[in-house]
Each structure stands twice: as C-alpha cells, then as structure tokens.
Amino acid sequence: MRILVFVPALAALFASPAFGWTCPAQGGPEWREYRTAHFLLDTDMSRFKVEGLIKSLETMRGLVLSGLFNEDVDLPGRVRVVAPSSPSDFTALAGSPDVGAYFKTSWQDESLIVMPVVGSRASDEVVAHELAHLLSHYQFPEQPAWFGEGLAAFLQTVARREEHRQDSSTQFSHIVRGGSTQGASAGIMPTDFMYAFSQNQQVAPARELLEWRGAESTGSAGRFHLSSWLLYHWLWNQRGKQLAAYQKHLADGDDPDAAWRAAFPEYDPARPATLASLDDALSAYAKSARYAFYKVKTSASLKYTEASLSSADVHLVLYQARARPSPDAQRAELDEALREDPQHPQALTERARLDGKEIEAEQLRAIANARKTDFRAWLALARGTRNDLERRLAYQKAAELNPDSAWAQEGTARALVTQGSAKDALAFANHALDLEPWNPNMIEGLALVARGLGKCEEALQLERRAVRMFVRDGDEEIRSAASKRLVEMETSCKEAAR
C-alpha cells in the first residue's frame, strides 16, 4: 500500500484507530456504488453531491492521461474509489489526520483509492498522483521505484486549478517562455515539495535513489519521493533526448537497470564518481533552476449508473479501504459482514484466509449455484476446487460476469493452458494483462500461454520480466518461488528445442 499526504508531512505511519461507523443494517446512512466510464465510486454522500465528485474524478483522469500520452487514449478497466462523506470517518480509515488520500489493492488486486469528500484541496493532487501511478503502467509496465514516484509527482499537478506564482528569487521559479502557471499543468512543483524545499529537506544521494525499492523510513518521511521528483524533473528538462530513450526501453519491457546504463552511460552506478557528479548537478538544479512545464486539457463523460450496496458489502468495502488494519479489526469487520450475510463469498474466503484455513469446495459450489450472477462466488469456487474442468468453467463464468476482473481473465487463461487449449487461452491472457499491466501475475500468465503455443523466446522474455518484478517487490518466499518458475520454464523450453 502507498500513502501520500499533504503539508506538512509527506508520509503517515500511524496505526489505524477503530472505525466507529454505523452500517445501513443498523440505521446508518445508505451506501451506493456509482459506475462511470472509468471508476467504481463507493460512497455514502448524498446523491446531489455525487455528480460533482464524478466530474472531478473523470476530469482528473483525463488530465493525467493528457499529460502522460499527449493524446486521447482508451485504456481498459475501472478504478475503485471509496469516499466516505464524513471527514472523521476518512481520518479513521486513513489512520492519520495528515493523509490527503491513499492507494492500495483489494483482495482481488483491484486498484483502490480512498479519499475524503471534504478537506484540503491538496488531496486533489494526491488523487492525481495515484491515478498517474496506475495509468503510467500502461505505458511503462515495469518501473523502478524512483521513476514511478518521479513521474507520478511530475504529473500530479494537473489537478491544481489555482494560479501559483513564486518570487523570482526563490527556488524553482515557474518559467515557460513567458507563459502563466494558470490552469492544469504538468511539471510544476507539487504543493508538498514546496514545503519540503522551504525546510531545506535533504535529497537522497543518486546511488541510494537508484537502488530504492519504494519504502520510506520514519526518520526521513518523504525524502525519496522528493528526490524521485527532482531526478525525473531534471532529466525531463536537462536530458530530454536521453530520458526519451530510457522511457522507450521501459515501454519495450527491458530490464530497467540495463535501460539506465544504455540511456545514461555517463551516470553508471558501477562507477561511483559518475553518480557523485549527478548529485552535484541535482543540487545545483534545486537551488537555481529555471524550467519548462506544459499545460493540459481534457473532456470527460459524466454518465453513470448507480446501485445500492448491501450492509455486508459496505463492511467489505471498508474492510478493504482501511489503511493499516490490525488482524483483530479485520476479523471483526468480516464477522459483522457474515452476521448480516452468512454466505457472502468474499467475506467467507477472506475470513478463512486470515485464519489460514480453506473452505470446502462443496460449500463454495453451493454458494456459486445460489448466487449465479455474483462473479465473486464463481471466482472463489475456481480458487477452491481441485477439479480442473470445474475450475476452468468457474473462472470463465467469473470473467463473463465481470470482464474487468484481471484475476478471472488470467485464471481462465491458466486453466485453458492446463487443459491443452493455449490457443483459446490467448485472448484471456492478453485481456488480463491489458487490465493490469503492472501485475507480474498477469505477465506470467501470458508467458505460460506463449510457452503453450510453442513460442519459447517470447515466453522466456515475459517470464524474466515477471520474475524481475516479483524479485523487486516481493518477500523472500515470493522471490524464491518466482526464480524457481523461471528455471523450470527455461528447462522446459530447452527440452522442447531438442
């Protein structure tokens, strides 16, 4: 999970207090889900306020895409947004009053942004930052941490509506061929970082930044985020052609470390003196830079449909949305959901997972047959059955009911490959990767299909990319298992070539 906050802090690392809300079944406010072109918005705010938030979200997404691609593009999938109407409820979910918004993934690796409906406008930049993280992966599926944070911070200022000016004697004057900073722009300084620079916060040395894996320390919260933005900003303004070459390597799925050495040979991490010169350049840039930025614009569809959420579903929404829940708090939320809906497939499977247990396939089968239109029930059955045919049919049913579920698409692809139908699996694997290009599981799913089709060169290229991502972001068990799968694929491809 990634949390960004607004002034004065840059990271919130507090435990989450109890969330004392009243669910609809106990007389609390009604929660509804609004489905727009690109979002699933879960909120208890009054209907007449919803349209303003929908407009803000769709417009913000369009501005980020305009800043990223400089053209209209159509990307698949929807982002779930949880927006409690009460500021105190959001603070309780976030675990800190300093959080502007935050991003995490749900039980299905579904993208999830949690934001306040009312509060500092700085939260707009934070939401735009998280959207930039998600959308940039469609262009750059594998990203080192500094690049992902730097690019997202570079783009997040498209959410800033007000004019921002600085005295010419201060750091980072906004100069672009005489242009004004009025309106949505990419490349100006994020609000958070103005405070950080005014407090003379130290940036991380380039050597540490290039090796960074995404975690901030409590002793220097926000240091690497600030440093990532500074490096990306400097490259965009001072090394544009080289940055374009580096980004082309990333877009092609190349190893990010090799891509850096190819695009910036003068800053080779193997030669410490070259990185020292980069530190000097960044230090000078931070003190006296004059730089370019660019304005963006967009149009957005405001059409939506809506449906009421059951009390059990609201419990699950909040269970997923809580920033840093304790195991006891998680169990309590799930137990309440199950009291209101004892056969809720998501609550049942999550509760069993927390206890290290499995639900019998017979029970999952009965739930799926009773809830024929709930894709979560079929997905649970697919994961719980040991029957290959039933698994494949359940995954296909889940994918049919929810085409936006990458896990349902990827599971169908794997099940088809297992049954010797790699050709039929290809469309499902491609769709899964289209939905979640940042997810190494989806990359690996396509690699398995490629191997099943006899395309070992393509399969190994995809598998190596997936393993790099597993190794970079996973724990030791995940890294070890991923490396083992790569060895197995290399062995099978060698045997097939004989």
N, C-alpha and C positions, 0 to 999 in steps of 0.2 A: 504494500500500500504506500501511496505517496501523498504527503500532506504539504501544502503550501499555505502560507499565511500572509497577512498584510502587516503594515507598520504597527508596532516597532519590531516585532520578532520576525524571523524567517523560517522557523520550524517549531512545531508544537509537539512536545514529547511527554505529555501528561497522561495519566491514567484516566479512563472514562468514568465519570460518576454514574450513578443509577439514573435511568431514564424513566421518570415517573409519569408517563403519559397514560391516558385512559383510552382504551380501544373502543371501536364502534359498538362492539357487543355489550360493553359496559356503560354505554351512554356518551362515549367520546365522539368527536367530530368525524364525519364521513370522509374517507379517503377515496380518491378516484384516480384512475390511470388514463392519461391523455396520450394518444398515439398520433404523432405528427410524421412528417416525411422522414425525419432523421432522429427523433427522440421518443422515448417512453418516459413520460413525466408522471411520477407518483407524488401526490400532494394532498394535503387537507385544507388548502386555502380555498376561499370562496370562488365560485365559478367566474364571477365577473372580473376577478384579478388574474385568472389563468391566462387569458389571451395576451396580456402584456408580457408575461414570462415566456410564453411560447414565441412571441415575436422576438424577444431578446435572445433566446437560445438559437433560433433558426438564423437570425441575422448574424449573431456572433460566429456560428459555424461557417456561414458563407464568407464572412470577412477573413477568417483563418484560412479557408481554402483559397481565397483570392490571393492572400499573402504568400501562401505556400506554392501554388501552381500557376498563379497569374492568369488563370482562365477558368471557365466553368467546367467542372468535372462531376461525374456521378459516381459516388462511392457507395457500396452496399452496406446494409446493416443499420441498426439504430443504437444510440447511446441511452442508457437508462439514467435518469436524473431523479434524485429524491430531494424534495424541497419542503420540509415542514414549515407551516405558516408561522409558528411561534419562534422568535429568536432564542428563547431559553431552551426550547426543545432542540434546536440545531446545536446550541452550545453543549448540551448534554450528550448528543450524539458524537460531536467532534472531540469532546474531552478538554476543550480549552476555549476561552473567550477570544483568543487571538487568531483563530483559524478563519480564513476567508472562504474556503471551500476545500474539498479534498477528493481524491480519486482512489478507487480501489476496484477489485474484481469480485464478482459474486461467486456462488457455489458452482456456476457453470462457466467460470472465467468470463462472464458478461461484464462489459465495461460499465462502471457505475460512478457517477459524480454526485456528491452530496453537497448541497449549497443552501444558504439562507435565502429566504424570500425578501427579508427586510434587513438592511445593515449597511456597512460601508460599501461604497461603490468600488472600492479596491477589489472586492470579491469578483467583480466582472473580469478583471484581468486574470485572476486566479482560475476562473472557469475557462477563459480563453486559453490559458496556459495548458490546462488539462486536455482541452479539445485539440490543441496543437500537438501534444504528445501522441494522441490517438491517431489523428489524421496524417501526421508525418510518416507513420509507419507504412502507409500505403505507398509512399514514395521511397522510403528508406527502411526496409523491413528489419535489418539488423543494425543497431545503433550503439556505439559506445556511450556510456553514461554522460560524459561531458557534452557530446554532440547533441543528444536528445534534450538535455536540460538547456543548453545554449540556444538551440533552435526554437524551443518552446518559449523561452523568455524573449527571444527576438521577435516572435510573432504575437505574443500576448497583448501587446499594446494596441492591437487593432480594436480592442474593447474600450479604449479610452476615448471618451466623447469630448471632453472639455479641452480647451486650449491650454497648453502648458508651455511656459516660457522660462528661461533662465537668464540671469545676468551673464554677459559675455565673459566675465572674469571667472565664473565658476566652472567646475569640471563638466565635460560633456555638453557643451553648447549645441543646440539643435540647429544645424545649418544645412540647407539643401538647396543650393542655387537660388537663394533668396526666398524660398518657399516658407509657408507658415506651418506650424505644427497643429493647426486647427483640423479636427476630424480624425477618423480612424487611420492609423499609420503603423507600419511595421518597421522596427529598427530604432525606435526612440527608447529612452531609458525607462524600464519598468519602475513603477512607484516604489516598490520595496527597495530597489537598489539605490535610489536617490538617498534614502536614509542611511543605507549601509556605507555609501561613499562619504556622506557628510560626517559619519562617525569614524572615518579612516579605517574601516574594516579591511584587514589584510586578505589578499587573494592567495590562493593555493599555488605553490610552485608548479610549473608546467609538468614536471616529472610526476608529481603526485596526481595532478588532474588527469593526465592521460591514462593513468592506472586506476583511476577512481571507478568504483563499482556501484555508486548510486546512494550510499548511506552517508548521512551527515552525523557528525559527533555532537554530543550535547554541549561540549565546551566551545564549539565554534559553529553554532547553528547557522545554516545558510551560506557558509563560506564557499563550498564547492558549487552551489547554484550561482552565486555571484561570479565566481571565477569562470564557470562554463559560459555564461553570457558574455563576459569580457573577451574570452578567446574567440567565440563564434563571431562576435561583433567586429573584432579586429580583423579576422580573416575575411569577413564579407566586405569590409571597407578597404583593407590594405592588400589582400591577396586574393582578389576575386576570381581570377582565372584558375588559380590552384585550388581554391575552395570548390569551384565548379567541377574540377577534375576529381577531387576527393568524393564529392557527392555523387558523381557518376559511378564511381567504384561501389559506393554503398548501395545505390539504386540497382546495380547489377548483382548484388548479393555477395560481393567479395569480402574477404576477411578484413575487418576494419583496421587491424594493426598493419597489415600489408598495404592497405589503401593509404594510410597515413604516410608510410615511408615512400610510397610511389609519388604521392602528390606533394609532399613537403620534405624532400631529401635533405634540405638544409637544417631541418629540425629532427634529426634522427635520435630516438630515445636511447639507442645504443651508444651514442656519443654525448655524454653529459654536458660538454661545453656548448653544444648547439642549443640545448634546452635552456641553458643559462642566458644565452643571447635572446631567446624568445621571452624569457621572464623580463629582461631589460626592455624589450620592445613593448610588452604589455603594460609595464609600469609607466613608461613614458606616455603611452596612449591614454591611460586612465587619467593622467594629470593634465594633458593639454590637447586632447583630440578635438578635431572638427570633423564631422562625419555626415554621410548621407543617410536618408531613410526614404521610404516610399509610401504613398497613400494607397488605400484600398477601398473598394466599394463592392456592394453586392445587392441582390434582390432575393427575397425569401418567401416561400409559400407558407401561409398561416393556416392552412386547412388542418383539421384534426378530427379524430373520433374519440369518444370517451366511454368509460365503463366503470362501475362501482367496484371497489376492492372489498373482498370479504374480510372479516376481522382476522382470520387466520393468515390471509395473505398480507395484511398490514403488519402483523407480527413478523412475518418472514422478510418483508421489505426493510423493516427497522433492524432486524437481526443482521441482515446483510450490510446495512448502511452504517452501523456503529463503527467508529474509527478504531478503537482499541478495546474490544470487549474482553472481559475475563471469561474463562470457561464456565464459571458458575452463572454469569449473566447470560451467556449463550444458551445454556441448558434451560434456564428459567424462561427465556423468551420462546424457545422451541416447545417447552412443556405447555406454556399458555396457548400457543397455536394449536397444539394437539388436543388440548381440552376443548377447544372450540371446533376442531375438525380432526377427529382421531385418525382418519385415513388420508391426511394430507401428504402426498408423496414426497414433496420437498422437505417438509418438517420431519417426517419419519426417517428418511435417508440421512439427513444432516444429524439428527439426534443419534442415530446408530453410529455414524462416523465419529462423533465426539467420544463415544464410549468404546470405540474400537471393535464394534460388532457389525454383523451383516444381517440384512433382512432376508428371510426365506423367499425364494423365487415364487413360491406358491402364493404368498401374500401379495407380492408385487404384481403378479399376474391378475389376481382378483381385483386389485385397485385399478389397474390399467383397463380391464374389461368394464369396470363400473364407471370409469371416467374417460370415456373413449375420445373426448375432444381435448384432453389436458396433455400436452406434449411432455410435461414433467413426469407424468406417470409412466409413459412409454420409455422415456429416457432412463428412468430408474429401473424399469424391467430389463432393458437392454444391458445395463451395467450389472444386474444381479443374477441373470440367468446363465446357466452353463451350456445351454442348448444353442449350437451355432446358428441353426435356422431361425429359432425364436429371437435370438439376438439381432440378426440381420433385419428381420421383419419389424421388430420393435424400434430399432434405430430408424428404419425407413419411415415408420409411422410418425415418429417424433419429428423427423425432418419435414415430412409433409405438413404436419400441423404447425410447425414453426420453422420456416425456411431460413430465419435469421439466427438459428442456433448452430454455431460452428461445430459444437461437440456432436450434435445429431448428424450433421453432414459428414464429419470426419469419422464418426463411429460407423456410419453406413459404408463408407469407403473401405475401412479396415475389414469389416465383416464380409464385404464382397470379395476382397482380395483373399481372405482366408478360404472362401469357397471357390477360389479359382476364377473369379469374374473380374479381373483387373480392368478390362475394357469398360465394363459398366461402372466401375468404381471411380473412373477418372473425373467425371463431371462432379461427383460429390466431393472429391478431394480438392478439386480446383475451387469449388464454391466455398468450402471451409476456409481455405487459405485467403480467398478474397475477403471473407468476413473478418478474419483475424490474422493479418499478415505478420503481426508481432509475436504470435504464439508459436513456439518451436514444435508443439504437438501437431499443429496443422501442417507445418513444413515437413515434419517426419511422416505424417500420413500420406502426403503427396509422394515422398520418397519411396514409401512402400509400394504405392501404385506403380510408380515408374519401374521399380525392380520387377514387379509382377508382369509388366509389359515387355520385359527384356531390355529396358533402356538403363543399363547399369551406370553408364557415365553420368547421366542426369540424376539417377538415384543417389549416387555417392556424393555428388555436388550438393544436393539438397540435404542429405543426412549430415554431411560435415557442417553445413550452416546451422542446422538444428542443434547439433552437439555443441558447437561454439556458444550458442545462446543458452543451452542448458548449463554448460560449464560456467558461463559468466554469471548467471543469475540464480542457479540452484544451490541446494545444500550438497554436502558430500555424497549422500546416498543417491541423489538425483544425478550428480555429475558422474559417479561411478557407473550407474546403470546406463546412462546415455553413451558413455565411452564404450561400454560392452556391446551395445547395439550396433555401434559403428563398426566395430571389429567383426561382428557377425555378418553385417552386410558386405563388408569388404571380402570376407571369406567366401560368402555365397556367390558374389559376383566373379571372383577368381575361378571358382569351380564351374560356373556357367560358361566361362570363356574357354574352358579346356575342350 
